[in-house]
């Protein structure tokens, strides 16, 4: 299998959102499954913030999006979950 190569400039361009400051009154959801199921684009959820989560920075989520992030009940496939 051939190994793909990507330039560092392309990687940095794709990750520019990491350095952007987050607005504390706006949901910062970027989970792709959540975006598909709740019909919003990454970082553009319009619901009001209800939860604050510390990942590698302080992030803000509405309650439906929080279920997909960092251990929420919709994060894992229910068939694989043991609890």
Phi and psi in radians as a Rosetta constraint file:
Dihedral C 1 N 2 CA 2 C 2 CIRCULARHARMONIC -1.381 0.35
Dihedral N 2 CA 2 C 2 N 3 CIRCULARHARMONIC 2.396 0.35
Dihedral C 2 N 3 CA 3 C 3 CIRCULARHARMONIC -1.476 0.35
Dihedral N 3 CA 3 C 3 N 4 CIRCULARHARMONIC 2.285 0.35
Dihedral C 3 N 4 CA 4 C 4 CIRCULARHARMONIC -1.503 0.35
Dihedral N 4 CA 4 C 4 N 5 CIRCULARHARMONIC 2.592 0.35
Dihedral C 4 N 5 CA 5 C 5 CIRCULARHARMONIC -2.124 0.35
Dihedral N 5 CA 5 C 5 N 6 CIRCULARHARMONIC 2.434 0.35
Dihedral C 5 N 6 CA 6 C 6 CIRCULARHARMONIC -2.277 0.35
Dihedral N 6 CA 6 C 6 N 7 CIRCULARHARMONIC 2.404 0.35
Dihedral C 6 N 7 CA 7 C 7 CIRCULARHARMONIC -1.287 0.35
Dihedral N 7 CA 7 C 7 N 8 CIRCULARHARMONIC 2.703 0.35
Dihedral C 7 N 8 CA 8 C 8 CIRCULARHARMONIC -1.147 0.35
Dihedral N 8 CA 8 C 8 N 9 CIRCULARHARMONIC -0.522 0.35
Dihedral C 8 N 9 CA 9 C 9 CIRCULARHARMONIC -1.131 0.35
Dihedral N 9 CA 9 C 9 N 10 CIRCULARHARMONIC -0.708 0.35
Dihedral C 9 N 10 CA 10 C 10 CIRCULARHARMONIC -1.167 0.35
Dihedral N 10 CA 10 C 10 N 11 CIRCULARHARMONIC -0.712 0.35
Dihedral C 10 N 11 CA 11 C 11 CIRCULARHARMONIC -1.118 0.35
Dihedral N 11 CA 11 C 11 N 12 CIRCULARHARMONIC -0.786 0.35
Dihedral C 11 N 12 CA 12 C 12 CIRCULARHARMONIC -1.091 0.35
Dihedral N 12 CA 12 C 12 N 13 CIRCULARHARMONIC -0.671 0.35
Dihedral C 12 N 13 CA 13 C 13 CIRCULARHARMONIC -1.132 0.35
Dihedral N 13 CA 13 C 13 N 14 CIRCULARHARMONIC -0.651 0.35
Dihedral C 13 N 14 CA 14 C 14 CIRCULARHARMONIC -1.266 0.35
Dihedral N 14 CA 14 C 14 N 15 CIRCULARHARMONIC -0.411 0.35
Dihedral C 14 N 15 CA 15 C 15 CIRCULARHARMONIC -1.837 0.35
Dihedral N 15 CA 15 C 15 N 16 CIRCULARHARMONIC 0.336 0.35
Dihedral C 15 N 16 CA 16 C 16 CIRCULARHARMONIC -1.111 0.35
Dihedral N 16 CA 16 C 16 N 17 CIRCULARHARMONIC -0.478 0.35
Dihedral C 16 N 17 CA 17 C 17 CIRCULARHARMONIC -1.114 0.35
Dihedral N 17 CA 17 C 17 N 18 CIRCULARHARMONIC -0.405 0.35
Dihedral C 17 N 18 CA 18 C 18 CIRCULARHARMONIC -1.125 0.35
Dihedral N 18 CA 18 C 18 N 19 CIRCULARHARMONIC -0.648 0.35
Dihedral C 18 N 19 CA 19 C 19 CIRCULARHARMONIC -1.516 0.35
Dihedral N 19 CA 19 C 19 N 20 CIRCULARHARMONIC -0.122 0.35
Dihedral C 19 N 20 CA 20 C 20 CIRCULARHARMONIC -1.316 0.35
Dihedral N 20 CA 20 C 20 N 21 CIRCULARHARMONIC 2.380 0.35
Dihedral C 20 N 21 CA 21 C 21 CIRCULARHARMONIC -1.198 0.35
Dihedral N 21 CA 21 C 21 N 22 CIRCULARHARMONIC 2.556 0.35
Dihedral C 21 N 22 CA 22 C 22 CIRCULARHARMONIC -1.662 0.35
Dihedral N 22 CA 22 C 22 N 23 CIRCULARHARMONIC 2.484 0.35
Dihedral C 22 N 23 CA 23 C 23 CIRCULARHARMONIC -1.512 0.35
Dihedral N 23 CA 23 C 23 N 24 CIRCULARHARMONIC 2.179 0.35
Dihedral C 23 N 24 CA 24 C 24 CIRCULARHARMONIC -1.181 0.35
Dihedral N 24 CA 24 C 24 N 25 CIRCULARHARMONIC -0.213 0.35
Dihedral C 24 N 25 CA 25 C 25 CIRCULARHARMONIC -1.805 0.35
Dihedral N 25 CA 25 C 25 N 26 CIRCULARHARMONIC 0.157 0.35
Dihedral C 25 N 26 CA 26 C 26 CIRCULARHARMONIC -2.223 0.35
Dihedral N 26 CA 26 C 26 N 27 CIRCULARHARMONIC 2.357 0.35
Dihedral C 26 N 27 CA 27 C 27 CIRCULARHARMONIC -1.134 0.35
Dihedral N 27 CA 27 C 27 N 28 CIRCULARHARMONIC 2.331 0.35
Dihedral C 27 N 28 CA 28 C 28 CIRCULARHARMONIC -1.866 0.35
Dihedral N 28 CA 28 C 28 N 29 CIRCULARHARMONIC 0.543 0.35
Dihedral C 28 N 29 CA 29 C 29 CIRCULARHARMONIC -1.137 0.35
Dihedral N 29 CA 29 C 29 N 30 CIRCULARHARMONIC 2.286 0.35
Dihedral C 29 N 30 CA 30 C 30 CIRCULARHARMONIC -2.295 0.35
Dihedral N 30 CA 30 C 30 N 31 CIRCULARHARMONIC 0.232 0.35
Dihedral C 30 N 31 CA 31 C 31 CIRCULARHARMONIC -1.283 0.35
Dihedral N 31 CA 31 C 31 N 32 CIRCULARHARMONIC 2.124 0.35
Dihedral C 31 N 32 CA 32 C 32 CIRCULARHARMONIC -1.110 0.35
Dihedral N 32 CA 32 C 32 N 33 CIRCULARHARMONIC -0.689 0.35
Dihedral C 32 N 33 CA 33 C 33 CIRCULARHARMONIC -1.129 0.35
Dihedral N 33 CA 33 C 33 N 34 CIRCULARHARMONIC -0.733 0.35
Dihedral C 33 N 34 CA 34 C 34 CIRCULARHARMONIC -1.085 0.35
Dihedral N 34 CA 34 C 34 N 35 CIRCULARHARMONIC -0.777 0.35
Dihedral C 34 N 35 CA 35 C 35 CIRCULARHARMONIC -1.048 0.35
Dihedral N 35 CA 35 C 35 N 36 CIRCULARHARMONIC -0.719 0.35
Dihedral C 35 N 36 CA 36 C 36 CIRCULARHARMONIC -1.205 0.35
Dihedral N 36 CA 36 C 36 N 37 CIRCULARHARMONIC -0.769 0.35
Dihedral C 36 N 37 CA 37 C 37 CIRCULARHARMONIC -1.355 0.35
Dihedral N 37 CA 37 C 37 N 38 CIRCULARHARMONIC -0.530 0.35
Dihedral C 37 N 38 CA 38 C 38 CIRCULARHARMONIC -1.778 0.35
Dihedral N 38 CA 38 C 38 N 39 CIRCULARHARMONIC 0.030 0.35
Dihedral C 38 N 39 CA 39 C 39 CIRCULARHARMONIC 1.129 0.35
Dihedral N 39 CA 39 C 39 N 40 CIRCULARHARMONIC 0.870 0.35
Dihedral C 39 N 40 CA 40 C 40 CIRCULARHARMONIC -2.382 0.35
Dihedral N 40 CA 40 C 40 N 41 CIRCULARHARMONIC 2.768 0.35
Dihedral C 40 N 41 CA 41 C 41 CIRCULARHARMONIC -1.503 0.35
Dihedral N 41 CA 41 C 41 N 42 CIRCULARHARMONIC 2.826 0.35
Dihedral C 41 N 42 CA 42 C 42 CIRCULARHARMONIC -1.048 0.35
Dihedral N 42 CA 42 C 42 N 43 CIRCULARHARMONIC 2.178 0.35
Dihedral C 42 N 43 CA 43 C 43 CIRCULARHARMONIC 1.372 0.35
Dihedral N 43 CA 43 C 43 N 44 CIRCULARHARMONIC 0.115 0.35
Dihedral C 43 N 44 CA 44 C 44 CIRCULARHARMONIC -2.133 0.35
Dihedral N 44 CA 44 C 44 N 45 CIRCULARHARMONIC 0.448 0.35
Dihedral C 44 N 45 CA 45 C 45 CIRCULARHARMONIC -1.178 0.35
Dihedral N 45 CA 45 C 45 N 46 CIRCULARHARMONIC 2.377 0.35
Dihedral C 45 N 46 CA 46 C 46 CIRCULARHARMONIC -1.739 0.35
Dihedral N 46 CA 46 C 46 N 47 CIRCULARHARMONIC -0.011 0.35
Dihedral C 46 N 47 CA 47 C 47 CIRCULARHARMONIC -1.307 0.35
Dihedral N 47 CA 47 C 47 N 48 CIRCULARHARMONIC 2.800 0.35
Dihedral C 47 N 48 CA 48 C 48 CIRCULARHARMONIC -1.367 0.35
Dihedral N 48 CA 48 C 48 N 49 CIRCULARHARMONIC 2.635 0.35
Dihedral C 48 N 49 CA 49 C 49 CIRCULARHARMONIC -1.286 0.35
Dihedral N 49 CA 49 C 49 N 50 CIRCULARHARMONIC 2.322 0.35
Dihedral C 49 N 50 CA 50 C 50 CIRCULARHARMONIC -2.179 0.35
Dihedral N 50 CA 50 C 50 N 51 CIRCULARHARMONIC -0.329 0.35
Dihedral C 50 N 51 CA 51 C 51 CIRCULARHARMONIC -2.377 0.35
Dihedral N 51 CA 51 C 51 N 52 CIRCULARHARMONIC 2.482 0.35
Dihedral C 51 N 52 CA 52 C 52 CIRCULARHARMONIC -2.001 0.35
Dihedral N 52 CA 52 C 52 N 53 CIRCULARHARMONIC 2.291 0.35
Dihedral C 52 N 53 CA 53 C 53 CIRCULARHARMONIC -2.242 0.35
Dihedral N 53 CA 53 C 53 N 54 CIRCULARHARMONIC 2.361 0.35
Dihedral C 53 N 54 CA 54 C 54 CIRCULARHARMONIC -1.658 0.35
Dihedral N 54 CA 54 C 54 N 55 CIRCULARHARMONIC 2.008 0.35
Dihedral C 54 N 55 CA 55 C 55 CIRCULARHARMONIC -1.846 0.35
Dihedral N 55 CA 55 C 55 N 56 CIRCULARHARMONIC -1.700 0.35
Dihedral C 55 N 56 CA 56 C 56 CIRCULARHARMONIC -1.850 0.35
Dihedral N 56 CA 56 C 56 N 57 CIRCULARHARMONIC -0.026 0.35
Dihedral C 56 N 57 CA 57 C 57 CIRCULARHARMONIC -2.766 0.35
Dihedral N 57 CA 57 C 57 N 58 CIRCULARHARMONIC 2.948 0.35
Dihedral C 57 N 58 CA 58 C 58 CIRCULARHARMONIC -1.312 0.35
Dihedral N 58 CA 58 C 58 N 59 CIRCULARHARMONIC 2.146 0.35
Dihedral C 58 N 59 CA 59 C 59 CIRCULARHARMONIC -2.117 0.35
Dihedral N 59 CA 59 C 59 N 60 CIRCULARHARMONIC 2.684 0.35
Dihedral C 59 N 60 CA 60 C 60 CIRCULARHARMONIC -2.122 0.35
Dihedral N 60 CA 60 C 60 N 61 CIRCULARHARMONIC 2.328 0.35
Dihedral C 60 N 61 CA 61 C 61 CIRCULARHARMONIC -2.366 0.35
Dihedral N 61 CA 61 C 61 N 62 CIRCULARHARMONIC 2.588 0.35
Dihedral C 61 N 62 CA 62 C 62 CIRCULARHARMONIC -1.410 0.35
Dihedral N 62 CA 62 C 62 N 63 CIRCULARHARMONIC 2.900 0.35
Dihedral C 62 N 63 CA 63 C 63 CIRCULARHARMONIC -1.141 0.35
Dihedral N 63 CA 63 C 63 N 64 CIRCULARHARMONIC -0.686 0.35
Dihedral C 63 N 64 CA 64 C 64 CIRCULARHARMONIC -1.116 0.35
Dihedral N 64 CA 64 C 64 N 65 CIRCULARHARMONIC -0.685 0.35
Dihedral C 64 N 65 CA 65 C 65 CIRCULARHARMONIC -1.258 0.35
Dihedral N 65 CA 65 C 65 N 66 CIRCULARHARMONIC -0.538 0.35
Dihedral C 65 N 66 CA 66 C 66 CIRCULARHARMONIC -1.084 0.35
Dihedral N 66 CA 66 C 66 N 67 CIRCULARHARMONIC -0.498 0.35
Dihedral C 66 N 67 CA 67 C 67 CIRCULARHARMONIC -1.146 0.35
Dihedral N 67 CA 67 C 67 N 68 CIRCULARHARMONIC -0.323 0.35
Dihedral C 67 N 68 CA 68 C 68 CIRCULARHARMONIC -1.717 0.35
Dihedral N 68 CA 68 C 68 N 69 CIRCULARHARMONIC -0.234 0.35
Dihedral C 68 N 69 CA 69 C 69 CIRCULARHARMONIC -1.809 0.35
Dihedral N 69 CA 69 C 69 N 70 CIRCULARHARMONIC 2.399 0.35
Dihedral C 69 N 70 CA 70 C 70 CIRCULARHARMONIC 0.743 0.35
Dihedral N 70 CA 70 C 70 N 71 CIRCULARHARMONIC 1.111 0.35
Dihedral C 70 N 71 CA 71 C 71 CIRCULARHARMONIC 1.568 0.35
Dihedral N 71 CA 71 C 71 N 72 CIRCULARHARMONIC 0.172 0.35
Dihedral C 71 N 72 CA 72 C 72 CIRCULARHARMONIC -1.166 0.35
Dihedral N 72 CA 72 C 72 N 73 CIRCULARHARMONIC 2.859 0.35
Dihedral C 72 N 73 CA 73 C 73 CIRCULARHARMONIC -1.213 0.35
Dihedral N 73 CA 73 C 73 N 74 CIRCULARHARMONIC -0.323 0.35
Dihedral C 73 N 74 CA 74 C 74 CIRCULARHARMONIC -1.705 0.35
Dihedral N 74 CA 74 C 74 N 75 CIRCULARHARMONIC 0.068 0.35
Dihedral C 74 N 75 CA 75 C 75 CIRCULARHARMONIC -1.195 0.35
Dihedral N 75 CA 75 C 75 N 76 CIRCULARHARMONIC -0.651 0.35
Dihedral C 75 N 76 CA 76 C 76 CIRCULARHARMONIC -1.887 0.35
Dihedral N 76 CA 76 C 76 N 77 CIRCULARHARMONIC 2.689 0.35
Dihedral C 76 N 77 CA 77 C 77 CIRCULARHARMONIC -1.105 0.35
Dihedral N 77 CA 77 C 77 N 78 CIRCULARHARMONIC 2.284 0.35
Dihedral C 77 N 78 CA 78 C 78 CIRCULARHARMONIC -1.082 0.35
Dihedral N 78 CA 78 C 78 N 79 CIRCULARHARMONIC -0.451 0.35
Dihedral C 78 N 79 CA 79 C 79 CIRCULARHARMONIC -1.235 0.35
Dihedral N 79 CA 79 C 79 N 80 CIRCULARHARMONIC -0.463 0.35
Dihedral C 79 N 80 CA 80 C 80 CIRCULARHARMONIC -1.592 0.35
Dihedral N 80 CA 80 C 80 N 81 CIRCULARHARMONIC -0.269 0.35
Dihedral C 80 N 81 CA 81 C 81 CIRCULARHARMONIC -1.338 0.35
Dihedral N 81 CA 81 C 81 N 82 CIRCULARHARMONIC 2.382 0.35
Dihedral C 81 N 82 CA 82 C 82 CIRCULARHARMONIC -1.722 0.35
Dihedral N 82 CA 82 C 82 N 83 CIRCULARHARMONIC -0.326 0.35
